[in-house]
Amino acid sequence: MGRLVKIIEAKKQRIINMLIEENAYKPSDRMYLSNLPLKNLEEILRYRPVKSVNEKENNS
């Protein structure tokens, strides 16, 4: 595997993990997300609903 491919795959995995940790997707969706291109994952990350600071504090 080329160096660029490894970098892209690592970035995809970071985004996927972030989406799952924030409960935007379920862990069972990991395979679906890993098949998406990096550009699509970045768009999902950009447009996901973000919890406000108050919501995060209430969940803690």
GUGUMI-448702 format. One record per residue: residue number from 0; residue in one letter; chain; x, y, z of N, C-alpha, C in turn. Coordinates in nm, 2 decimals, padded with zeros to 4 digits. Layout:
<rec resi="NUM" resn="A" chain="A" n_x="X" n_y="Y" n_z="Z" ca_x="X" ca_y="Y" ca_z="Z" c_x="X" c_y="Y" c_z="Z"/>
...
***
This chain:
<rec resi="0" resn="M" chain="A" n_x="00.09" n_y="-00.12" n_z="00.00" ca_x="00.00" ca_y="00.00" ca_z="00.00" c_x="00.09" c_y="00.12" c_z="00.00"/>
<rec resi="1" resn="G" chain="A" n_x="00.06" n_y="00.22" n_z="-00.08" ca_x="00.13" ca_y="00.34" ca_z="-00.09" c_x="00.12" c_y="00.43" c_z="00.03"/>
<rec resi="2" resn="R" chain="A" n_x="00.21" n_y="00.52" n_z="00.05" ca_x="00.21" ca_y="00.61" ca_z="00.16" c_x="00.08" c_y="00.70" c_z="00.16"/>
<rec resi="3" resn="L" chain="A" n_x="00.04" n_y="00.75" n_z="00.05" ca_x="-00.08" ca_y="00.83" ca_z="00.04" c_x="-00.20" c_y="00.76" c_z="00.08"/>
<rec resi="4" resn="V" chain="A" n_x="-00.21" n_y="00.63" n_z="00.03" ca_x="-00.33" ca_y="00.55" ca_z="00.07" c_x="-00.33" c_y="00.53" c_z="00.22"/>
<rec resi="5" resn="K" chain="A" n_x="-00.22" n_y="00.51" n_z="00.28" ca_x="-00.22" ca_y="00.49" ca_z="00.43" c_x="-00.27" c_y="00.61" c_z="00.50"/>
<rec resi="6" resn="I" chain="A" n_x="-00.22" n_y="00.73" n_z="00.45" ca_x="-00.26" ca_y="00.85" ca_z="00.51" c_x="-00.41" c_y="00.87" c_z="00.50"/>
<rec resi="7" resn="I" chain="A" n_x="-00.46" n_y="00.85" n_z="00.38" ca_x="-00.61" ca_y="00.86" ca_z="00.36" c_x="-00.69" c_y="00.77" c_z="00.44"/>
<rec resi="8" resn="E" chain="A" n_x="-00.65" n_y="00.64" n_z="00.45" ca_x="-00.72" ca_y="00.54" ca_z="00.53" c_x="-00.71" c_y="00.58" c_z="00.68"/>
<rec resi="9" resn="A" chain="A" n_x="-00.60" n_y="00.63" n_z="00.73" ca_x="-00.59" ca_y="00.68" ca_z="00.87" c_x="-00.69" c_y="00.79" c_z="00.90"/>
<rec resi="10" resn="K" chain="A" n_x="-00.70" n_y="00.89" n_z="00.80" ca_x="-00.79" ca_y="01.00" ca_z="00.82" c_x="-00.93" c_y="00.95" c_z="00.82"/>
<rec resi="11" resn="K" chain="A" n_x="-00.97" n_y="00.86" n_z="00.73" ca_x="-01.10" ca_y="00.80" ca_z="00.72" c_x="-01.14" c_y="00.74" c_z="00.86"/>
<rec resi="12" resn="Q" chain="A" n_x="-01.04" n_y="00.66" n_z="00.91" ca_x="-01.07" ca_y="00.59" ca_z="01.04" c_x="-01.09" c_y="00.69" c_z="01.15"/>
<rec resi="13" resn="R" chain="A" n_x="-01.01" n_y="00.80" n_z="01.15" ca_x="-01.03" ca_y="00.90" ca_z="01.26" c_x="-01.17" c_y="00.96" c_z="01.25"/>
<rec resi="14" resn="I" chain="A" n_x="-01.22" n_y="00.99" n_z="01.13" ca_x="-01.35" ca_y="01.05" ca_z="01.11" c_x="-01.46" c_y="00.95" c_z="01.15"/>
<rec resi="15" resn="I" chain="A" n_x="-01.44" n_y="00.83" n_z="01.11" ca_x="-01.54" ca_y="00.72" ca_z="01.14" c_x="-01.55" c_y="00.70" c_z="01.29"/>
<rec resi="16" resn="N" chain="A" n_x="-01.44" n_y="00.70" n_z="01.36" ca_x="-01.44" ca_y="00.68" ca_z="01.50" c_x="-01.50" c_y="00.80" c_z="01.57"/>
<rec resi="17" resn="M" chain="A" n_x="-01.48" n_y="00.92" n_z="01.52" ca_x="-01.54" ca_y="01.04" ca_z="01.58" c_x="-01.69" c_y="01.04" c_z="01.56"/>
<rec resi="18" resn="L" chain="A" n_x="-01.74" n_y="01.00" n_z="01.44" ca_x="-01.88" ca_y="00.99" ca_z="01.42" c_x="-01.95" c_y="00.89" c_z="01.51"/>
<rec resi="19" resn="I" chain="A" n_x="-01.88" n_y="00.77" n_z="01.53" ca_x="-01.94" ca_y="00.67" ca_z="01.61" c_x="-01.94" c_y="00.71" c_z="01.76"/>
<rec resi="20" resn="E" chain="A" n_x="-01.83" n_y="00.78" n_z="01.80" ca_x="-01.82" ca_y="00.82" ca_z="01.94" c_x="-01.93" c_y="00.93" c_z="01.97"/>
<rec resi="21" resn="E" chain="A" n_x="-01.96" n_y="01.01" n_z="01.88" ca_x="-02.06" ca_y="01.11" ca_z="01.90" c_x="-02.20" c_y="01.06" c_z="01.87"/>
<rec resi="22" resn="N" chain="A" n_x="-02.22" n_y="00.93" n_z="01.85" ca_x="-02.34" ca_y="00.87" ca_z="01.83" c_x="-02.42" c_y="00.92" c_z="01.71"/>
<rec resi="23" resn="A" chain="A" n_x="-02.34" n_y="00.97" n_z="01.61" ca_x="-02.40" ca_y="01.01" ca_z="01.48" c_x="-02.43" c_y="00.88" c_z="01.40"/>
<rec resi="24" resn="Y" chain="A" n_x="-02.35" n_y="00.78" n_z="01.42" ca_x="-02.37" ca_y="00.65" ca_z="01.36" c_x="-02.35" c_y="00.54" c_z="01.46"/>
<rec resi="25" resn="K" chain="A" n_x="-02.40" n_y="00.43" n_z="01.43" ca_x="-02.39" ca_y="00.31" ca_z="01.52" c_x="-02.26" c_y="00.24" c_z="01.48"/>
<rec resi="26" resn="P" chain="A" n_x="-02.20" n_y="00.16" n_z="01.58" ca_x="-02.08" ca_y="00.08" ca_z="01.55" c_x="-02.10" c_y="-00.01" c_z="01.43"/>
<rec resi="27" resn="S" chain="A" n_x="-02.23" n_y="-00.06" n_z="01.42" ca_x="-02.26" ca_y="-00.15" ca_z="01.31" c_x="-02.25" c_y="-00.09" c_z="01.17"/>
<rec resi="28" resn="D" chain="A" n_x="-02.25" n_y="00.05" n_z="01.17" ca_x="-02.24" ca_y="00.12" ca_z="01.04" c_x="-02.09" c_y="00.14" c_z="00.99"/>
<rec resi="29" resn="R" chain="A" n_x="-02.00" n_y="00.09" n_z="01.07" ca_x="-01.86" ca_y="00.11" ca_z="01.04" c_x="-01.82" c_y="00.06" c_z="00.90"/>
<rec resi="30" resn="M" chain="A" n_x="-01.87" n_y="-00.05" n_z="00.86" ca_x="-01.83" ca_y="-00.11" ca_z="00.73" c_x="-01.89" c_y="-00.02" c_z="00.62"/>
<rec resi="31" resn="Y" chain="A" n_x="-02.01" n_y="00.03" n_z="00.63" ca_x="-02.07" ca_y="00.12" ca_z="00.54" c_x="-01.99" c_y="00.25" c_z="00.53"/>
<rec resi="32" resn="L" chain="A" n_x="-01.95" n_y="00.31" n_z="00.64" ca_x="-01.87" ca_y="00.43" ca_z="00.64" c_x="-01.74" c_y="00.41" c_z="00.58"/>
<rec resi="33" resn="S" chain="A" n_x="-01.67" n_y="00.30" n_z="00.61" ca_x="-01.54" ca_y="00.27" ca_z="00.56" c_x="-01.54" c_y="00.26" c_z="00.40"/>
<rec resi="34" resn="N" chain="A" n_x="-01.65" n_y="00.23" n_z="00.34" ca_x="-01.66" ca_y="00.22" ca_z="00.20" c_x="-01.68" c_y="00.35" c_z="00.13"/>
<rec resi="35" resn="L" chain="A" n_x="-01.71" n_y="00.46" n_z="00.21" ca_x="-01.74" ca_y="00.59" ca_z="00.15" c_x="-01.60" c_y="00.66" c_z="00.12"/>
<rec resi="36" resn="P" chain="A" n_x="-01.60" n_y="00.74" n_z="00.02" ca_x="-01.48" ca_y="00.82" ca_z="-00.01" c_x="-01.45" c_y="00.92" c_z="00.10"/>
<rec resi="37" resn="L" chain="A" n_x="-01.33" n_y="00.96" n_z="00.11" ca_x="-01.29" ca_y="01.05" ca_z="00.22" c_x="-01.37" c_y="01.18" c_z="00.20"/>
<rec resi="38" resn="K" chain="A" n_x="-01.39" n_y="01.23" n_z="00.08" ca_x="-01.47" ca_y="01.35" ca_z="00.06" c_x="-01.60" c_y="01.35" c_z="00.12"/>
<rec resi="39" resn="N" chain="A" n_x="-01.67" n_y="01.23" n_z="00.10" ca_x="-01.81" ca_y="01.22" ca_z="00.16" c_x="-01.80" c_y="01.21" c_z="00.31"/>
<rec resi="40" resn="L" chain="A" n_x="-01.70" n_y="01.15" n_z="00.37" ca_x="-01.69" ca_y="01.14" ca_z="00.52" c_x="-01.67" c_y="01.28" c_z="00.57"/>
<rec resi="41" resn="E" chain="A" n_x="-01.58" n_y="01.36" n_z="00.50" ca_x="-01.56" ca_y="01.50" ca_z="00.55" c_x="-01.68" c_y="01.58" c_z="00.54"/>
<rec resi="42" resn="E" chain="A" n_x="-01.77" n_y="01.56" n_z="00.44" ca_x="-01.89" ca_y="01.64" ca_z="00.43" c_x="-01.99" c_y="01.59" c_z="00.55"/>
<rec resi="43" resn="I" chain="A" n_x="-02.00" n_y="01.47" n_z="00.57" ca_x="-02.08" ca_y="01.42" ca_z="00.68" c_x="-02.03" c_y="01.48" c_z="00.81"/>
<rec resi="44" resn="L" chain="A" n_x="-01.90" n_y="01.48" n_z="00.83" ca_x="-01.85" ca_y="01.54" ca_z="00.96" c_x="-01.88" c_y="01.69" c_z="00.97"/>
<rec resi="45" resn="R" chain="A" n_x="-01.87" n_y="01.76" n_z="00.86" ca_x="-01.89" ca_y="01.90" ca_z="00.86" c_x="-02.04" c_y="01.93" c_z="00.89"/>
<rec resi="46" resn="Y" chain="A" n_x="-02.13" n_y="01.85" n_z="00.84" ca_x="-02.28" ca_y="01.89" ca_z="00.85" c_x="-02.35" c_y="01.81" c_z="00.95"/>
<rec resi="47" resn="R" chain="A" n_x="-02.28" n_y="01.73" n_z="01.04" ca_x="-02.34" ca_y="01.66" ca_z="01.14" c_x="-02.40" c_y="01.75" c_z="01.25"/>
<rec resi="48" resn="P" chain="A" n_x="-02.50" n_y="01.71" n_z="01.31" ca_x="-02.56" ca_y="01.79" ca_z="01.42" c_x="-02.46" c_y="01.80" c_z="01.54"/>
<rec resi="49" resn="V" chain="A" n_x="-02.42" n_y="01.91" n_z="01.58" ca_x="-02.32" ca_y="01.93" ca_z="01.69" c_x="-02.40" c_y="01.96" c_z="01.82"/>
<rec resi="50" resn="K" chain="A" n_x="-02.37" n_y="01.89" n_z="01.93" ca_x="-02.43" ca_y="01.92" ca_z="02.05" c_x="-02.37" c_y="02.05" c_z="02.11"/>
<rec resi="51" resn="S" chain="A" n_x="-02.46" n_y="02.13" n_z="02.17" ca_x="-02.42" ca_y="02.25" ca_z="02.23" c_x="-02.34" c_y="02.22" c_z="02.36"/>
<rec resi="52" resn="V" chain="A" n_x="-02.27" n_y="02.32" n_z="02.42" ca_x="-02.19" ca_y="02.30" ca_z="02.54" c_x="-02.29" c_y="02.26" c_z="02.65"/>
<rec resi="53" resn="N" chain="A" n_x="-02.41" n_y="02.32" n_z="02.66" ca_x="-02.50" ca_y="02.28" ca_z="02.77" c_x="-02.54" c_y="02.14" c_z="02.76"/>
<rec resi="54" resn="E" chain="A" n_x="-02.57" n_y="02.09" n_z="02.64" ca_x="-02.61" ca_y="01.95" ca_z="02.62" c_x="-02.50" c_y="01.86" c_z="02.67"/>
<rec resi="55" resn="K" chain="A" n_x="-02.37" n_y="01.89" n_z="02.64" ca_x="-02.26" ca_y="01.80" ca_z="02.68" c_x="-02.25" c_y="01.80" c_z="02.83"/>
<rec resi="56" resn="E" chain="A" n_x="-02.27" n_y="01.92" n_z="02.89" ca_x="-02.25" ca_y="01.92" ca_z="03.04" c_x="-02.37" c_y="01.84" c_z="03.10"/>
<rec resi="57" resn="N" chain="A" n_x="-02.49" n_y="01.85" n_z="03.05" ca_x="-02.60" ca_y="01.78" ca_z="03.10" c_x="-02.58" c_y="01.63" c_z="03.09"/>
<rec resi="58" resn="N" chain="A" n_x="-02.52" n_y="01.58" n_z="02.99" ca_x="-02.50" ca_y="01.44" ca_z="02.97" c_x="-02.38" c_y="01.38" c_z="03.05"/>
<rec resi="59" resn="S" chain="A" n_x="-02.30" n_y="01.47" n_z="03.11" ca_x="-02.19" ca_y="01.42" ca_z="03.19" c_x="-02.23" c_y="01.38" c_z="03.33"/>
***
